[in-house]
Amino acid sequence: MEIINVEARYKEVFSLPEEFMQTLPKKLILFTTVQYFNSLNNIQKQLENQGIAVKLIKPRHTCYNGQILGCSNQEIIEEGDFLFIGDGLFHPKALLLKNTRTVYVFNPKTEESFVLTTKDVEGMKKKIWANYVKFLSSKKIGVLLTTKFGQYKPQLMESLKKDFPDKEFYFFLDNTYDFASLENFPFIDCFLNTMCERIGYDDSDVQGLSILNVEDLYSLNK
């Protein structure tokens, strides 16, 4: 099946309020979602005219410099705090999962702004650690695989059995999961997610299930 991805962009080009820019530090890494990409160059020029050094980087899984996805939770080596242009907490929180910095957020629709710090993701980080400990103490592990393009990782089946020979792995394959249905497998002690990483953060407490991202497993197990 041929897959076509169509970008839906907000047509209006907007600017940052002067009073908001005055609250920003002198070094920033600028991010936005693809919806607001038409305004990215304008915002970068605005900030630079205010004497703010602006960097645009390309996180993994993205198509453009300055774009962010909900799964863009990676360590960033470039210097500077983060500026996120967009709505909601889903994307800016991703930046804090692997980085101890400040995220300045501006919502172009409401013109509201606020600041996020690592304190705002402490609950998510504790959940990751609790699920990791649960994995270590568990014998029977359910591995969630998907047929979705870009997320199907069959190579992990052999890798996991090799790296954790003391575990019994049961592999589940579906396109879209109904997480409540996983309760039908009560013999599974812990689930390992190989799909979008936000599942392990935002859906891990659905029905009281322990779901650990495979990326976090290998990161914590070094």
Secondary structure, DSSP 8 states (H G I E B T S, - for coil): -----------S-----HHHHTTS-SEEEEEE-GGGGGGHHHHHHHHHHTT-EEE----TT-SSTTB--TT------S-SEEEEESSSSHHHHHHHSS--S-EEEE-TTT--EEEE-GGGGHHHHHHHHHHHHHHHH-SEEEEEEE-STTT--TTHHHHHHHH-TTSEEEEEEESS--GGGGGG-TT--EEEE-S-THHHHHSTTGGG--EEEHHHHHHHT-
